[in-house]
Amino acid sequence: MTNYMRQLGFFDPADHPNAHVTVIGLGGIGSFAAVSLAKLGVQQITAIDFDTVEPHNTPNQFYTSDQVGLPKALAIADTCESLSDINVHAVPMSFADALTSDDPYQHTDIIVSGLDSMAARMDIWSSIKYNPRTSLYLDARIAGQLIVIYATNPTNIDHIDNYEATLHSDDDALPAACTERGVIDVGMAVGSLLTRLTRAFYAGDEIPPVTILNLEHLSLTRGDHVPA
């Protein structure tokens, strides 16, 4: 556990040997989440994405120029393995195809949605709603510099009603210019927040139903007494 010795007081992998998180979509949300979860020490990570790394992915996603052309699932698995001792299970296929396979993601504690399509989110939701094999669904959404994460227990009626009220068609989503679809600090921030929620889940802490961070209008204050 040498890789995690500086953070064992917050999350000890030895206490959670069967922890399993599945990340669906490995772009500006999921690539950072997967790497951060691996660095935390989550012992089982399943990474699902059918897409390949393209040159325009490298500025604001967790990929290098050497990985261009590789399936994102395989590339992120290699990155996680190189940065931690976690062996990520890569699933280089669409969510729909993974859903009909015998893939172990269907028996996971937490599912993280890092997708940029509301239709795809609805597909994920329909597959896990009322499914007791998943305890927590984290749906992360980015609009410019605004991060919103919905945390839902897919078997809790109140949670279900509240989450379904946030679903809408892709036509109702606000479009962003192609040069404003993602910036590196926002991606790293959402990966951090998803990891924090995961850590809280395994600690048995209360999970807020909605987490919001607006990096465009973040107030930065300066105090008179700064710790040495």
N, C-alpha and C positions, 0 to 999 in steps of 0.2 A: 504493500500500500504506500510505497515511497512517493508515488506520483501525487498522492492526495494528502500528505502529512500536514500541510499547512491549513487544511480546511476540514479535518476530521471532526472537529467540534461542531461543525454545521451539518455535515453529511458524511457518514462513515459507510463506504461500500460494503464492508463486512457485515453491517447490520441489515443490509438489504440485498442479499445475494441474488434474489429472484426479481429484482426491480426490472421492469420492462416498459420502455416508452417507444411508441411508433411515431415517426415523423412522416407525414404525407405531404409531398411537395418540397423540393430542396432548392428553392430559389432564394430571394431576398429575405425570407423569414426562416424557412426550414434549414438552409445550409448553416446558418449561425446557430440555430437551436441545436442541431445535431452535434456540432463540434463542442458547444458549451456543455451539453449533457454528458458527452464523453469525458470532457475535462473534469466534470463534477464527479464522475465515477459510476454513473448508471450502468449496471453490468450488462444489460441487454438493450440494444437499440436496433430497431428495424427502420430502414430508410427507403422510402418508396418514391420513385419518380421515373417516368418513361423518357424524359427529355435528355438531351446531351448538352454539354457545356459549350457555349458559344462565346466569341470574343467579347460581346457586349455584356456578358455575365460577370466578367472578372473585376470590374471596378466596384461593384456593389453586392457581390455575393462571395461566399468563402471558397473561391476557386483561384487557381493560378493559370497563367498563360500556357504552361506545360500540360494542363488538363483539358484544354480546348479539344473538342471532338470526342471526349470520353463520355459515357453515360454518367449523369449526375450522381446516381446512386452509388456507382462504383468509385467515382472520384471522391465523394464525401466519405465513403468508407475508408479509403486509403488515407485521407487526411486525418480522420479520427484515430486511426491505428498509429499513424506517425506521431501524433501529439499526445497519445495516452496509451494505455494497455487494453483498451476496449476494442473488441472485434465486432464491428457493426455488420449486421445482416443486411446486405444490399439487395433491393428488389427493383431491378431496372425495367419496370413495366408500369402501365397505367393503373390507377386505383381500381378501375372497373375490372381489369384482368386479374389484379391481385385479389379482388373480392371473391372471384370464382375459383381461386386456387386454394391449395391447402397451406397457405402461408401462415406462419405463426403470429403475424400481426393481429389476427383475429382473437388472440388470447393475450391481450396486452393490458397493463394497468392504466396507461394514459395514451390517448391518441392526440397528437398535435397536428392541426391543420395549418399548413403553410401555403395554401393555394390562393390564387388570385382570381378565382371564378366563383361566383355565388352558386351557379348550377352545380359545380363540383362539390361545394360545401353541402348542398342539399343531398347529393348522392351519398356523401360520407354519413351525414346525419341519418338518413333513412336506413343505413346499414347497421348503425350502432344504437339507435333509439330502442329503449327497453332491453338492451343486451347487457346482461349482468357480467359478462366477461371483461367489460371495460368500465372502470370506476370513474374516470375523469376524461372529459373531452375539452381540449383547449383550442379554441378557434381564434387565431390571431389575424387581425386585419390591419392594413396600413393604408392611409389616405394621405399622400404627401409626407408630412412629418408628424402626422397624428397616428398613434398606436392605440388600438383597442383590442383587448383580449377577453373573450367570453369563456368562463369556466363553468362547465355543466356536468352534472351527474346524469347520465343518460337513462337512469331508471327512476329518477325523482320527478314526480308529476309537476311540482311547482317549477323546478329547474327547466323541465321540458317546455312548459308554457312560456316562460320568460325568454328562453333561447329562441324559440320559434317565432316570437314577435320581432326578432332582429333579422330574420331572413327576408330577402327580397330578390327580385329578378336582377340579372346583370344590366338590363336596360335602365334600371333605376339608380345604378351606381354612377358616381361622378367620375368622368374620364380625366386622365392626367396626360400631360404631354409626354412624349416618349423619353425626353431627357429629365423628367421629374417623377419617374415611376419608382425610384429607389435611390437612397443615398446611404453611404457606408455606415454612418453613425446611427441611423435609424435601424438598419438591419442588425447591428450589434446590440442595440438597446432592446429590441424585441426578443432576440435570442437570450439575452440576460434575464428579461422578465419571465420568459417561459421556463427558464431553468430555475428561477426563484420560486415559481409556482409549483414546479415539480418537487423541489426540495421541501416546500411546505407540506405538500401532500404526503410524502414519506415520513415527515416528522409528526404527522397527525394534527397539524395546525389547521385553523380555519382558512378556507380558500375563498377569497372575494369573488362574487359572481361576475364582476366586471373590473378590469384594470385598464386605466386610461393614462397615457402619457403624451402630452403635446409638446414636441421638441421645437416647434416653431415659435411658441409663445412661452417658453420656459423662463420663469423668473430666476435670475441669478442674484443672490444677495451676498453682501460682504459684511461680516461682523467685525466688531472691534477687538474681540478676543479670539485669536486663531491659535489652535493647539500647536505646540512646538513639534 
